[in-house]
Amino acid sequence: MSTKAELACVYSALILTDDDVAVTGEKIQTILKAANVDVEPYWPGLFAKSLEGVNVKELITNISSGVGAVPAGGASIAAAPAAGDAPPTKEAEKKKDEPEEESDDDMGFGLFD
C-alpha cells in the first residue's frame, strides 16, 4: 500500500509543479481526491514538507548531472574559465613536487595474491 501512496503523491507533486503551483499537502490531497486515490493522511504533508524549498523542475532536468556530465549549455566543464584565473599558489606547487603515496600493489600486497 505504501508504494501506491508514494507513487500517487509523487505524481500529484509533479502535476502541481508542471502547472507552476506551490506544492502543499492540501493541494496534493485535493489531486488525490479528484483521482479517487486513498492514501494515509500523513503522505501528502510528508511529500510537501520534503519538497519545501526544492526546485522540482531543476531537479528533474538535472537528474543525469554528475561527474563528467555536460552542463545544459553544452560546453565542457573543463573548458569553462575559472573565476579569477589566478596563478597556482605555492601550496599547490608543493603538492605537485611531493611524490604520490605508494599503492598496495607496489608494496607486494594484491587483492588476488
Phi and psi restraints in degrees (range 20) as a CNS / XPLOR table:
assign (resid 1 and name C) (resid 2 and name N)
       (resid 2 and name CA) (resid 2 and name C) 1.0 -65.7 20.0 2
assign (resid 2 and name N) (resid 2 and name CA)
       (resid 2 and name C) (resid 3 and name N) 1.0 -33.3 20.0 2
assign (resid 2 and name C) (resid 3 and name N)
       (resid 3 and name CA) (resid 3 and name C) 1.0 -64.2 20.0 2
assign (resid 3 and name N) (resid 3 and name CA)
       (resid 3 and name C) (resid 4 and name N) 1.0 -41.5 20.0 2
assign (resid 3 and name C) (resid 4 and name N)
       (resid 4 and name CA) (resid 4 and name C) 1.0 -63.3 20.0 2
assign (resid 4 and name N) (resid 4 and name CA)
       (resid 4 and name C) (resid 5 and name N) 1.0 -43.0 20.0 2
assign (resid 4 and name C) (resid 5 and name N)
       (resid 5 and name CA) (resid 5 and name C) 1.0 -65.5 20.0 2
assign (resid 5 and name N) (resid 5 and name CA)
       (resid 5 and name C) (resid 6 and name N) 1.0 -43.4 20.0 2
assign (resid 5 and name C) (resid 6 and name N)
       (resid 6 and name CA) (resid 6 and name C) 1.0 -61.5 20.0 2
assign (resid 6 and name N) (resid 6 and name CA)
       (resid 6 and name C) (resid 7 and name N) 1.0 -47.3 20.0 2
assign (resid 6 and name C) (resid 7 and name N)
       (resid 7 and name CA) (resid 7 and name C) 1.0 -62.2 20.0 2
assign (resid 7 and name N) (resid 7 and name CA)
       (resid 7 and name C) (resid 8 and name N) 1.0 -41.6 20.0 2
assign (resid 7 and name C) (resid 8 and name N)
       (resid 8 and name CA) (resid 8 and name C) 1.0 -63.3 20.0 2
assign (resid 8 and name N) (resid 8 and name CA)
       (resid 8 and name C) (resid 9 and name N) 1.0 -40.7 20.0 2
assign (resid 8 and name C) (resid 9 and name N)
       (resid 9 and name CA) (resid 9 and name C) 1.0 -69.1 20.0 2
assign (resid 9 and name N) (resid 9 and name CA)
       (resid 9 and name C) (resid 10 and name N) 1.0 -37.4 20.0 2
assign (resid 9 and name C) (resid 10 and name N)
       (resid 10 and name CA) (resid 10 and name C) 1.0 -62.7 20.0 2
assign (resid 10 and name N) (resid 10 and name CA)
       (resid 10 and name C) (resid 11 and name N) 1.0 -47.7 20.0 2
assign (resid 10 and name C) (resid 11 and name N)
       (resid 11 and name CA) (resid 11 and name C) 1.0 -62.4 20.0 2
assign (resid 11 and name N) (resid 11 and name CA)
       (resid 11 and name C) (resid 12 and name N) 1.0 -39.3 20.0 2
assign (resid 11 and name C) (resid 12 and name N)
       (resid 12 and name CA) (resid 12 and name C) 1.0 -63.3 20.0 2
assign (resid 12 and name N) (resid 12 and name CA)
       (resid 12 and name C) (resid 13 and name N) 1.0 -43.3 20.0 2
assign (resid 12 and name C) (resid 13 and name N)
       (resid 13 and name CA) (resid 13 and name C) 1.0 -63.9 20.0 2
assign (resid 13 and name N) (resid 13 and name CA)
       (resid 13 and name C) (resid 14 and name N) 1.0 -38.7 20.0 2
assign (resid 13 and name C) (resid 14 and name N)
       (resid 14 and name CA) (resid 14 and name C) 1.0 -66.4 20.0 2
assign (resid 14 and name N) (resid 14 and name CA)
       (resid 14 and name C) (resid 15 and name N) 1.0 -38.4 20.0 2
assign (resid 14 and name C) (resid 15 and name N)
       (resid 15 and name CA) (resid 15 and name C) 1.0 -62.2 20.0 2
assign (resid 15 and name N) (resid 15 and name CA)
       (resid 15 and name C) (resid 16 and name N) 1.0 -46.3 20.0 2
assign (resid 15 and name C) (resid 16 and name N)
       (resid 16 and name CA) (resid 16 and name C) 1.0 -62.9 20.0 2
assign (resid 16 and name N) (resid 16 and name CA)
       (resid 16 and name C) (resid 17 and name N) 1.0 -42.4 20.0 2
assign (resid 16 and name C) (resid 17 and name N)
       (resid 17 and name CA) (resid 17 and name C) 1.0 -64.6 20.0 2
assign (resid 17 and name N) (resid 17 and name CA)
       (resid 17 and name C) (resid 18 and name N) 1.0 -41.2 20.0 2
assign (resid 17 and name C) (resid 18 and name N)
       (resid 18 and name CA) (resid 18 and name C) 1.0 -63.6 20.0 2
assign (resid 18 and name N) (resid 18 and name CA)
       (resid 18 and name C) (resid 19 and name N) 1.0 -31.5 20.0 2
assign (resid 18 and name C) (resid 19 and name N)
       (resid 19 and name CA) (resid 19 and name C) 1.0 -90.0 20.0 2
assign (resid 19 and name N) (resid 19 and name CA)
       (resid 19 and name C) (resid 20 and name N) 1.0 8.5 20.0 2
assign (resid 19 and name C) (resid 20 and name N)
       (resid 20 and name CA) (resid 20 and name C) 1.0 57.5 20.0 2
assign (resid 20 and name N) (resid 20 and name CA)
       (resid 20 and name C) (resid 21 and name N) 1.0 40.9 20.0 2
assign (resid 20 and name C) (resid 21 and name N)
       (resid 21 and name CA) (resid 21 and name C) 1.0 -109.9 20.0 2
assign (resid 21 and name N) (resid 21 and name CA)
       (resid 21 and name C) (resid 22 and name N) 1.0 141.1 20.0 2
assign (resid 21 and name C) (resid 22 and name N)
       (resid 22 and name CA) (resid 22 and name C) 1.0 -62.6 20.0 2
assign (resid 22 and name N) (resid 22 and name CA)
       (resid 22 and name C) (resid 23 and name N) 1.0 136.5 20.0 2
assign (resid 22 and name C) (resid 23 and name N)
       (resid 23 and name CA) (resid 23 and name C) 1.0 -85.6 20.0 2
assign (resid 23 and name N) (resid 23 and name CA)
       (resid 23 and name C) (resid 24 and name N) 1.0 111.3 20.0 2
assign (resid 23 and name C) (resid 24 and name N)
       (resid 24 and name CA) (resid 24 and name C) 1.0 -127.6 20.0 2
assign (resid 24 and name N) (resid 24 and name CA)
       (resid 24 and name C) (resid 25 and name N) 1.0 161.8 20.0 2
assign (resid 24 and name C) (resid 25 and name N)
       (resid 25 and name CA) (resid 25 and name C) 1.0 -61.2 20.0 2
assign (resid 25 and name N) (resid 25 and name CA)
       (resid 25 and name C) (resid 26 and name N) 1.0 -39.1 20.0 2
assign (resid 25 and name C) (resid 26 and name N)
       (resid 26 and name CA) (resid 26 and name C) 1.0 -66.0 20.0 2
assign (resid 26 and name N) (resid 26 and name CA)
       (resid 26 and name C) (resid 27 and name N) 1.0 -40.5 20.0 2
assign (resid 26 and name C) (resid 27 and name N)
       (resid 27 and name CA) (resid 27 and name C) 1.0 -70.6 20.0 2
assign (resid 27 and name N) (resid 27 and name CA)
       (resid 27 and name C) (resid 28 and name N) 1.0 -37.7 20.0 2
assign (resid 27 and name C) (resid 28 and name N)
       (resid 28 and name CA) (resid 28 and name C) 1.0 -62.9 20.0 2
assign (resid 28 and name N) (resid 28 and name CA)
       (resid 28 and name C) (resid 29 and name N) 1.0 -42.9 20.0 2
assign (resid 28 and name C) (resid 29 and name N)
       (resid 29 and name CA) (resid 29 and name C) 1.0 -63.0 20.0 2
assign (resid 29 and name N) (resid 29 and name CA)
       (resid 29 and name C) (resid 30 and name N) 1.0 -38.0 20.0 2
assign (resid 29 and name C) (resid 30 and name N)
       (resid 30 and name CA) (resid 30 and name C) 1.0 -62.2 20.0 2
assign (resid 30 and name N) (resid 30 and name CA)
       (resid 30 and name C) (resid 31 and name N) 1.0 -44.2 20.0 2
assign (resid 30 and name C) (resid 31 and name N)
       (resid 31 and name CA) (resid 31 and name C) 1.0 -65.6 20.0 2
assign (resid 31 and name N) (resid 31 and name CA)
       (resid 31 and name C) (resid 32 and name N) 1.0 -40.6 20.0 2
assign (resid 31 and name C) (resid 32 and name N)
       (resid 32 and name CA) (resid 32 and name C) 1.0 -64.4 20.0 2
assign (resid 32 and name N) (resid 32 and name CA)
       (resid 32 and name C) (resid 33 and name N) 1.0 -38.8 20.0 2
assign (resid 32 and name C) (resid 33 and name N)
       (resid 33 and name CA) (resid 33 and name C) 1.0 -65.2 20.0 2
assign (resid 33 and name N) (resid 33 and name CA)
       (resid 33 and name C) (resid 34 and name N) 1.0 -41.6 20.0 2
assign (resid 33 and name C) (resid 34 and name N)
       (resid 34 and name CA) (resid 34 and name C) 1.0 -64.2 20.0 2
assign (resid 34 and name N) (resid 34 and name CA)
       (resid 34 and name C) (resid 35 and name N) 1.0 -32.0 20.0 2
assign (resid 34 and name C) (resid 35 and name N)
       (resid 35 and name CA) (resid 35 and name C) 1.0 -88.5 20.0 2
assign (resid 35 and name N) (resid 35 and name CA)
       (resid 35 and name C) (resid 36 and name N) 1.0 0.2 20.0 2
assign (resid 35 and name C) (resid 36 and name N)
       (resid 36 and name CA) (resid 36 and name C) 1.0 59.1 20.0 2
assign (resid 36 and name N) (resid 36 and name CA)
       (resid 36 and name C) (resid 37 and name N) 1.0 45.1 20.0 2
assign (resid 36 and name C) (resid 37 and name N)
       (resid 37 and name CA) (resid 37 and name C) 1.0 -111.9 20.0 2
assign (resid 37 and name N) (resid 37 and name CA)
       (resid 37 and name C) (resid 38 and name N) 1.0 123.0 20.0 2
assign (resid 37 and name C) (resid 38 and name N)
       (resid 38 and name CA) (resid 38 and name C) 1.0 -96.7 20.0 2
assign (resid 38 and name N) (resid 38 and name CA)
       (resid 38 and name C) (resid 39 and name N) 1.0 125.0 20.0 2
assign (resid 38 and name C) (resid 39 and name N)
       (resid 39 and name CA) (resid 39 and name C) 1.0 -131.9 20.0 2
assign (resid 39 and name N) (resid 39 and name CA)
       (resid 39 and name C) (resid 40 and name N) 1.0 163.4 20.0 2
assign (resid 39 and name C) (resid 40 and name N)
       (resid 40 and name CA) (resid 40 and name C) 1.0 -61.9 20.0 2
assign (resid 40 and name N) (resid 40 and name CA)
       (resid 40 and name C) (resid 41 and name N) 1.0 146.3 20.0 2
assign (resid 40 and name C) (resid 41 and name N)
       (resid 41 and name CA) (resid 41 and name C) 1.0 -65.3 20.0 2
assign (resid 41 and name N) (resid 41 and name CA)
       (resid 41 and name C) (resid 42 and name N) 1.0 -16.3 20.0 2
assign (resid 41 and name C) (resid 42 and name N)
       (resid 42 and name CA) (resid 42 and name C) 1.0 -83.4 20.0 2
assign (resid 42 and name N) (resid 42 and name CA)
       (resid 42 and name C) (resid 43 and name N) 1.0 -18.7 20.0 2
assign (resid 42 and name C) (resid 43 and name N)
       (resid 43 and name CA) (resid 43 and name C) 1.0 -61.5 20.0 2
assign (resid 43 and name N) (resid 43 and name CA)
       (resid 43 and name C) (resid 44 and name N) 1.0 -50.7 20.0 2
assign (resid 43 and name C) (resid 44 and name N)
       (resid 44 and name CA) (resid 44 and name C) 1.0 -58.9 20.0 2
assign (resid 44 and name N) (resid 44 and name CA)
       (resid 44 and name C) (resid 45 and name N) 1.0 -43.4 20.0 2
assign (resid 44 and name C) (resid 45 and name N)
       (resid 45 and name CA) (resid 45 and name C) 1.0 -65.8 20.0 2
assign (resid 45 and name N) (resid 45 and name CA)
       (resid 45 and name C) (resid 46 and name N) 1.0 -37.0 20.0 2
assign (resid 45 and name C) (resid 46 and name N)
       (resid 46 and name CA) (resid 46 and name C) 1.0 -63.5 20.0 2
assign (resid 46 and name N) (resid 46 and name CA)
       (resid 46 and name C) (resid 47 and name N) 1.0 -45.6 20.0 2
assign (resid 46 and name C) (resid 47 and name N)
       (resid 47 and name CA) (resid 47 and name C) 1.0 -67.6 20.0 2
assign (resid 47 and name N) (resid 47 and name CA)
       (resid 47 and name C) (resid 48 and name N) 1.0 -40.3 20.0 2
assign (resid 47 and name C) (resid 48 and name N)
       (resid 48 and name CA) (resid 48 and name C) 1.0 -63.1 20.0 2
assign (resid 48 and name N) (resid 48 and name CA)
       (resid 48 and name C) (resid 49 and name N) 1.0 -41.0 20.0 2
assign (resid 48 and name C) (resid 49 and name N)
       (resid 49 and name CA) (resid 49 and name C) 1.0 -67.0 20.0 2
assign (resid 49 and name N) (resid 49 and name CA)
       (resid 49 and name C) (resid 50 and name N) 1.0 -38.4 20.0 2
assign (resid 49 and name C) (resid 50 and name N)
       (resid 50 and name CA) (resid 50 and name C) 1.0 -70.8 20.0 2
assign (resid 50 and name N) (resid 50 and name CA)
       (resid 50 and name C) (resid 51 and name N) 1.0 -24.4 20.0 2
assign (resid 50 and name C) (resid 51 and name N)
       (resid 51 and name CA) (resid 51 and name C) 1.0 -96.6 20.0 2
assign (resid 51 and name N) (resid 51 and name CA)
       (resid 51 and name C) (resid 52 and name N) 1.0 3.0 20.0 2
assign (resid 51 and name C) (resid 52 and name N)
       (resid 52 and name CA) (resid 52 and name C) 1.0 -63.9 20.0 2
assign (resid 52 and name N) (resid 52 and name CA)
       (resid 52 and name C) (resid 53 and name N) 1.0 124.2 20.0 2
assign (resid 52 and name C) (resid 53 and name N)
       (resid 53 and name CA) (resid 53 and name C) 1.0 78.9 20.0 2
assign (resid 53 and name N) (resid 53 and name CA)
       (resid 53 and name C) (resid 54 and name N) 1.0 9.6 20.0 2
assign (resid 53 and name C) (resid 54 and name N)
       (resid 54 and name CA) (resid 54 and name C) 1.0 -107.7 20.0 2
assign (resid 54 and name N) (resid 54 and name CA)
       (resid 54 and name C) (resid 55 and name N) 1.0 132.7 20.0 2
assign (resid 54 and name C) (resid 55 and name N)
       (resid 55 and name CA) (resid 55 and name C) 1.0 -85.9 20.0 2
assign (resid 55 and name N) (resid 55 and name CA)
       (resid 55 and name C) (resid 56 and name N) 1.0 96.9 20.0 2
assign (resid 55 and name C) (resid 56 and name N)
       (resid 56 and name CA) (resid 56 and name C) 1.0 -64.2 20.0 2
assign (resid 56 and name N) (resid 56 and name CA)
       (resid 56 and name C) (resid 57 and name N) 1.0 -39.0 20.0 2
assign (resid 56 and name C) (resid 57 and name N)
       (resid 57 and name CA) (resid 57 and name C) 1.0 -61.9 20.0 2
assign (resid 57 and name N) (resid 57 and name CA)
       (resid 57 and name C) (resid 58 and name N) 1.0 -42.6 20.0 2
assign (resid 57 and name C) (resid 58 and name N)
       (resid 58 and name CA) (resid 58 and name C) 1.0 -67.1 20.0 2
assign (resid 58 and name N) (resid 58 and name CA)
       (resid 58 and name C) (resid 59 and name N) 1.0 -38.3 20.0 2
assign (resid 58 and name C) (resid 59 and name N)
       (resid 59 and name CA) (resid 59 and name C) 1.0 -60.9 20.0 2
assign (resid 59 and name N) (resid 59 and name CA)
       (resid 59 and name C) (resid 60 and name N) 1.0 -41.9 20.0 2
assign (resid 59 and name C) (resid 60 and name N)
       (resid 60 and name CA) (resid 60 and name C) 1.0 -70.7 20.0 2
assign (resid 60 and name N) (resid 60 and name CA)
       (resid 60 and name C) (resid 61 and name N) 1.0 -42.0 20.0 2
assign (resid 60 and name C) (resid 61 and name N)
       (resid 61 and name CA) (resid 61 and name C) 1.0 -73.6 20.0 2
assign (resid 61 and name N) (resid 61 and name CA)
       (resid 61 and name C) (resid 62 and name N) 1.0 -23.3 20.0 2
assign (resid 61 and name C) (resid 62 and name N)
       (resid 62 and name CA) (resid 62 and name C) 1.0 -105.4 20.0 2
assign (resid 62 and name N) (resid 62 and name CA)
       (resid 62 and name C) (resid 63 and name N) 1.0 26.5 20.0 2
assign (resid 62 and name C) (resid 63 and name N)
       (resid 63 and name CA) (resid 63 and name C) 1.0 -65.8 20.0 2
assign (resid 63 and name N) (resid 63 and name CA)
       (resid 63 and name C) (resid 64 and name N) 1.0 -27.6 20.0 2
assign (resid 63 and name C) (resid 64 and name N)
       (resid 64 and name CA) (resid 64 and name C) 1.0 -95.6 20.0 2
assign (resid 64 and name N) (resid 64 and name CA)
       (resid 64 and name C) (resid 65 and name N) 1.0 2.9 20.0 2
assign (resid 64 and name C) (resid 65 and name N)
       (resid 65 and name CA) (resid 65 and name C) 1.0 -67.2 20.0 2
assign (resid 65 and name N) (resid 65 and name CA)
       (resid 65 and name C) (resid 66 and name N) 1.0 136.7 20.0 2
assign (resid 65 and name C) (resid 66 and name N)
       (resid 66 and name CA) (resid 66 and name C) 1.0 -176.8 20.0 2
assign (resid 66 and name N) (resid 66 and name CA)
       (resid 66 and name C) (resid 67 and name N) 1.0 -162.0 20.0 2
assign (resid 66 and name C) (resid 67 and name N)
       (resid 67 and name CA) (resid 67 and name C) 1.0 -64.6 20.0 2
assign (resid 67 and name N) (resid 67 and name CA)
       (resid 67 and name C) (resid 68 and name N) 1.0 124.9 20.0 2
assign (resid 67 and name C) (resid 68 and name N)
       (resid 68 and name CA) (resid 68 and name C) 1.0 84.6 20.0 2
assign (resid 68 and name N) (resid 68 and name CA)
       (resid 68 and name C) (resid 69 and name N) 1.0 0.7 20.0 2
assign (resid 68 and name C) (resid 69 and name N)
       (resid 69 and name CA) (resid 69 and name C) 1.0 -78.9 20.0 2
assign (resid 69 and name N) (resid 69 and name CA)
       (resid 69 and name C) (resid 70 and name N) 1.0 151.9 20.0 2
assign (resid 69 and name C) (resid 70 and name N)
       (resid 70 and name CA) (resid 70 and name C) 1.0 -91.0 20.0 2
assign (resid 70 and name N) (resid 70 and name CA)
       (resid 70 and name C) (resid 71 and name N) 1.0 130.0 20.0 2
assign (resid 70 and name C) (resid 71 and name N)
       (resid 71 and name CA) (resid 71 and name C) 1.0 -63.6 20.0 2
assign (resid 71 and name N) (resid 71 and name CA)
       (resid 71 and name C) (resid 72 and name N) 1.0 167.4 20.0 2
assign (resid 71 and name C) (resid 72 and name N)
       (resid 72 and name CA) (resid 72 and name C) 1.0 -57.8 20.0 2
assign (resid 72 and name N) (resid 72 and name CA)
       (resid 72 and name C) (resid 73 and name N) 1.0 -30.4 20.0 2
assign (resid 72 and name C) (resid 73 and name N)
       (resid 73 and name CA) (resid 73 and name C) 1.0 -70.0 20.0 2
assign (resid 73 and name N) (resid 73 and name CA)
       (resid 73 and name C) (resid 74 and name N) 1.0 -14.3 20.0 2
assign (resid 73 and name C) (resid 74 and name N)
       (resid 74 and name CA) (resid 74 and name C) 1.0 90.7 20.0 2
assign (resid 74 and name N) (resid 74 and name CA)
       (resid 74 and name C) (resid 75 and name N) 1.0 -10.8 20.0 2
assign (resid 74 and name C) (resid 75 and name N)
       (resid 75 and name CA) (resid 75 and name C) 1.0 -83.8 20.0 2
assign (resid 75 and name N) (resid 75 and name CA)
       (resid 75 and name C) (resid 76 and name N) 1.0 152.8 20.0 2
assign (resid 75 and name C) (resid 76 and name N)
       (resid 76 and name CA) (resid 76 and name C) 1.0 -73.4 20.0 2
assign (resid 76 and name N) (resid 76 and name CA)
       (resid 76 and name C) (resid 77 and name N) 1.0 145.4 20.0 2
assign (resid 76 and name C) (resid 77 and name N)
       (resid 77 and name CA) (resid 77 and name C) 1.0 -62.8 20.0 2
assign (resid 77 and name N) (resid 77 and name CA)
       (resid 77 and name C) (resid 78 and name N) 1.0 -38.8 20.0 2
assign (resid 77 and name C) (resid 78 and name N)
       (resid 78 and name CA) (resid 78 and name C) 1.0 -67.0 20.0 2
assign (resid 78 and name N) (resid 78 and name CA)
       (resid 78 and name C) (resid 79 and name N) 1.0 -27.9 20.0 2
assign (resid 78 and name C) (resid 79 and name N)
       (resid 79 and name CA) (resid 79 and name C) 1.0 -80.1 20.0 2
assign (resid 79 and name N) (resid 79 and name CA)
       (resid 79 and name C) (resid 80 and name N) 1.0 -15.8 20.0 2
assign (resid 79 and name C) (resid 80 and name N)
       (resid 80 and name CA) (resid 80 and name C) 1.0 -71.4 20.0 2
assign (resid 80 and name N) (resid 80 and name CA)
       (resid 80 and name C) (resid 81 and name N) 1.0 134.9 20.0 2
assign (resid 80 and name C) (resid 81 and name N)
       (resid 81 and name CA) (resid 81 and name C) 1.0 -70.5 20.0 2
assign (resid 81 and name N) (resid 81 and name CA)
       (resid 81 and name C) (resid 82 and name N) 1.0 140.9 20.0 2
assign (resid 81 and name C) (resid 82 and name N)
       (resid 82 and name CA) (resid 82 and name C) 1.0 -77.9 20.0 2
assign (resid 82 and name N) (resid 82 and name CA)
       (resid 82 and name C) (resid 83 and name N) 1.0 147.7 20.0 2
assign (resid 82 and name C) (resid 83 and name N)
       (resid 83 and name CA) (resid 83 and name C) 1.0 -68.2 20.0 2
assign (resid 83 and name N) (resid 83 and name CA)
       (resid 83 and name C) (resid 84 and name N) 1.0 122.6 20.0 2
assign (resid 83 and name C) (resid 84 and name N)
       (resid 84 and name CA) (resid 84 and name C) 1.0 88.8 20.0 2
assign (resid 84 and name N) (resid 84 and name CA)
       (resid 84 and name C) (resid 85 and name N) 1.0 -12.0 20.0 2
assign (resid 84 and name C) (resid 85 and name N)
       (resid 85 and name CA) (resid 85 and name C) 1.0 22.5 20.0 2
assign (resid 85 and name N) (resid 85 and name CA)
       (resid 85 and name C) (resid 86 and name N) 1.0 56.3 20.0 2
assign (resid 85 and name C) (resid 86 and name N)
       (resid 86 and name CA) (resid 86 and name C) 1.0 -79.4 20.0 2
assign (resid 86 and name N) (resid 86 and name CA)
       (resid 86 and name C) (resid 87 and name N) 1.0 150.0 20.0 2
assign (resid 86 and name C) (resid 87 and name N)
       (resid 87 and name CA) (resid 87 and name C) 1.0 -66.7 20.0 2
assign (resid 87 and name N) (resid 87 and name CA)
       (resid 87 and name C) (resid 88 and name N) 1.0 157.4 20.0 2
assign (resid 87 and name C) (resid 88 and name N)
       (resid 88 and name CA) (resid 88 and name C) 1.0 -61.4 20.0 2
assign (resid 88 and name N) (resid 88 and name CA)
       (resid 88 and name C) (resid 89 and name N) 1.0 144.5 20.0 2
assign (resid 88 and name C) (resid 89 and name N)
       (resid 89 and name CA) (resid 89 and name C) 1.0 -77.9 20.0 2
assign (resid 89 and name N) (resid 89 and name CA)
       (resid 89 and name C) (resid 90 and name N) 1.0 168.3 20.0 2
assign (resid 89 and name C) (resid 90 and name N)
       (resid 90 and name CA) (resid 90 and name C) 1.0 -65.1 20.0 2
assign (resid 90 and name N) (resid 90 and name CA)
       (resid 90 and name C) (resid 91 and name N) 1.0 -33.2 20.0 2
assign (resid 90 and name C) (resid 91 and name N)
       (resid 91 and name CA) (resid 91 and name C) 1.0 -63.4 20.0 2
assign (resid 91 and name N) (resid 91 and name CA)
       (resid 91 and name C) (resid 92 and name N) 1.0 -40.9 20.0 2
assign (resid 91 and name C) (resid 92 and name N)
       (resid 92 and name CA) (resid 92 and name C) 1.0 -65.9 20.0 2
assign (resid 92 and name N) (resid 92 and name CA)
       (resid 92 and name C) (resid 93 and name N) 1.0 -37.5 20.0 2
assign (resid 92 and name C) (resid 93 and name N)
       (resid 93 and name CA) (resid 93 and name C) 1.0 -68.0 20.0 2
assign (resid 93 and name N) (resid 93 and name CA)
       (resid 93 and name C) (resid 94 and name N) 1.0 -38.0 20.0 2
assign (resid 93 and name C) (resid 94 and name N)
       (resid 94 and name CA) (resid 94 and name C) 1.0 -62.7 20.0 2
assign (resid 94 and name N) (resid 94 and name CA)
       (resid 94 and name C) (resid 95 and name N) 1.0 -40.4 20.0 2
assign (resid 94 and name C) (resid 95 and name N)
       (resid 95 and name CA) (resid 95 and name C) 1.0 -63.8 20.0 2
assign (resid 95 and name N) (resid 95 and name CA)
       (resid 95 and name C) (resid 96 and name N) 1.0 -33.8 20.0 2
assign (resid 95 and name C) (resid 96 and name N)
       (resid 96 and name CA) (resid 96 and name C) 1.0 -66.1 20.0 2
assign (resid 96 and name N) (resid 96 and name CA)
       (resid 96 and name C) (resid 97 and name N) 1.0 -36.8 20.0 2
assign (resid 96 and name C) (resid 97 and name N)
       (resid 97 and name CA) (resid 97 and name C) 1.0 -75.8 20.0 2
assign (resid 97 and name N) (resid 97 and name CA)
       (resid 97 and name C) (resid 98 and name N) 1.0 -27.2 20.0 2
assign (resid 97 and name C) (resid 98 and name N)
       (resid 98 and name CA) (resid 98 and name C) 1.0 -70.0 20.0 2
assign (resid 98 and name N) (resid 98 and name CA)
       (resid 98 and name C) (resid 99 and name N) 1.0 139.0 20.0 2
assign (resid 98 and name C) (resid 99 and name N)
       (resid 99 and name CA) (resid 99 and name C) 1.0 -71.1 20.0 2
assign (resid 99 and name N) (resid 99 and name CA)
       (resid 99 and name C) (resid 100 and name N) 1.0 148.8 20.0 2
assign (resid 99 and name C) (resid 100 and name N)
       (resid 100 and name CA) (resid 100 and name C) 1.0 -75.2 20.0 2
assign (resid 100 and name N) (resid 100 and name CA)
       (resid 100 and name C) (resid 101 and name N) 1.0 152.5 20.0 2
assign (resid 100 and name C) (resid 101 and name N)
       (resid 101 and name CA) (resid 101 and name C) 1.0 -65.7 20.0 2
assign (resid 101 and name N) (resid 101 and name CA)
       (resid 101 and name C) (resid 102 and name N) 1.0 148.8 20.0 2
assign (resid 101 and name C) (resid 102 and name N)
       (resid 102 and name CA) (resid 102 and name C) 1.0 -74.8 20.0 2
assign (resid 102 and name N) (resid 102 and name CA)
       (resid 102 and name C) (resid 103 and name N) 1.0 144.6 20.0 2
assign (resid 102 and name C) (resid 103 and name N)
       (resid 103 and name CA) (resid 103 and name C) 1.0 -84.7 20.0 2
assign (resid 103 and name N) (resid 103 and name CA)
       (resid 103 and name C) (resid 104 and name N) 1.0 169.9 20.0 2
assign (resid 103 and name C) (resid 104 and name N)
       (resid 104 and name CA) (resid 104 and name C) 1.0 -61.4 20.0 2
assign (resid 104 and name N) (resid 104 and name CA)
       (resid 104 and name C) (resid 105 and name N) 1.0 -33.5 20.0 2
assign (resid 104 and name C) (resid 105 and name N)
       (resid 105 and name CA) (resid 105 and name C) 1.0 -64.9 20.0 2
assign (resid 105 and name N) (resid 105 and name CA)
       (resid 105 and name C) (resid 106 and name N) 1.0 -34.3 20.0 2
assign (resid 105 and name C) (resid 106 and name N)
       (resid 106 and name CA) (resid 106 and name C) 1.0 -71.0 20.0 2
assign (resid 106 and name N) (resid 106 and name CA)
       (resid 106 and name C) (resid 107 and name N) 1.0 -22.4 20.0 2
assign (resid 106 and name C) (resid 107 and name N)
       (resid 107 and name CA) (resid 107 and name C) 1.0 -92.4 20.0 2
assign (resid 107 and name N) (resid 107 and name CA)
       (resid 107 and name C) (resid 108 and name N) 1.0 2.4 20.0 2
assign (resid 107 and name C) (resid 108 and name N)
       (resid 108 and name CA) (resid 108 and name C) 1.0 90.4 20.0 2
assign (resid 108 and name N) (resid 108 and name CA)
       (resid 108 and name C) (resid 109 and name N) 1.0 2.0 20.0 2
assign (resid 108 and name C) (resid 109 and name N)
       (resid 109 and name CA) (resid 109 and name C) 1.0 -101.8 20.0 2
assign (resid 109 and name N) (resid 109 and name CA)
       (resid 109 and name C) (resid 110 and name N) 1.0 126.0 20.0 2
assign (resid 109 and name C) (resid 110 and name N)
       (resid 110 and name CA) (resid 110 and name C) 1.0 -131.4 20.0 2
assign (resid 110 and name N) (resid 110 and name CA)
       (resid 110 and name C) (resid 111 and name N) 1.0 159.7 20.0 2
assign (resid 110 and name C) (resid 111 and name N)
       (resid 111 and name CA) (resid 111 and name C) 1.0 -67.1 20.0 2
assign (resid 111 and name N) (resid 111 and name CA)
       (resid 111 and name C) (resid 112 and name N) 1.0 -34.8 20.0 2
assign (resid 111 and name C) (resid 112 and name N)
       (resid 112 and name CA) (resid 112 and name C) 1.0 -109.4 20.0 2
assign (resid 112 and name N) (resid 112 and name CA)
       (resid 112 and name C) (resid 113 and name N) 1.0 24.4 20.0 2
